[in-house]
């Protein structure tokens, strides 16, 4: 194996390790976001108080049970 081939093999190995690391970080972030969204939804849904959530266009996105008649 010549020096260039060894260098290319090392670069491929590093790139693969980086890709795996990025994938793990993304999966972890997505799992955290799902847990946060689930917790937020439960807090609103189960609240005895009137809670409304709105989207970026200020449209009602979610209403708690306490806000409904």
C-alpha positions as CSV (number, residue, x, y, z in Angstrom):
1,X,0.0,0.0,0.0
2,X,1.5,3.3,-1.0
3,X,1.3,6.5,1.1
4,X,-1.5,8.0,-0.9
5,X,-3.6,4.9,-0.5
6,X,-3.0,4.8,3.2
7,X,-3.9,8.4,3.5
8,X,-7.1,7.9,1.5
9,X,-8.0,4.9,3.6
10,X,-7.4,6.9,6.8
11,X,-9.6,9.8,5.5
12,X,-12.4,7.4,4.6
13,X,-12.2,5.9,8.1
14,X,-12.3,9.3,9.7
15,X,-15.2,10.4,7.5
16,X,-17.2,7.3,8.4
17,X,-16.6,7.9,12.1
18,X,-17.7,11.5,11.7
19,X,-20.8,10.4,9.9
20,X,-21.7,7.9,12.7
21,X,-21.1,10.6,15.3
22,X,-23.4,13.1,13.5
23,X,-26.0,10.4,13.1
24,X,-26.0,9.5,16.8
25,X,-26.2,13.2,17.7
26,X,-29.1,13.8,15.3
27,X,-30.9,10.7,16.7
28,X,-30.4,11.9,20.2
29,X,-31.6,15.4,19.4
30,X,-34.7,14.0,17.6
31,X,-35.5,11.8,20.6
32,X,-35.2,14.8,23.0
33,X,-37.4,16.9,20.8
34,X,-40.1,14.2,20.7
35,X,-40.0,13.9,24.6
36,X,-40.3,17.7,24.9
37,X,-43.2,17.9,22.5
38,X,-44.9,15.0,24.3
39,X,-44.4,16.6,27.7
40,X,-45.7,20.0,26.4
41,X,-48.7,18.4,24.8
42,X,-49.6,16.5,28.0
43,X,-49.2,19.7,30.1
44,X,-51.6,21.6,27.9
45,X,-54.1,18.7,27.4
46,X,-54.3,17.9,31.1
47,X,-54.3,21.4,32.5
48,X,-57.4,22.4,34.4
49,X,-56.7,26.0,33.4
50,X,-57.4,27.7,30.1
51,X,-54.3,27.3,28.0
52,X,-54.1,28.0,24.3
53,X,-51.1,27.4,22.1
54,X,-50.7,29.2,18.8
55,X,-48.6,28.5,15.7
56,X,-46.2,31.0,14.0
57,X,-49.2,32.6,12.2
58,X,-51.0,33.1,15.6
59,X,-53.6,30.5,14.7
60,X,-54.8,28.3,17.6
61,X,-52.9,25.1,17.5
62,X,-54.0,23.5,20.8
63,X,-56.6,24.2,23.5
64,X,-56.5,22.7,27.0
65,X,-59.5,20.9,28.5
66,X,-59.8,23.7,31.1
67,X,-60.4,26.3,28.3
68,X,-63.3,24.4,26.8
69,X,-66.9,24.9,28.0
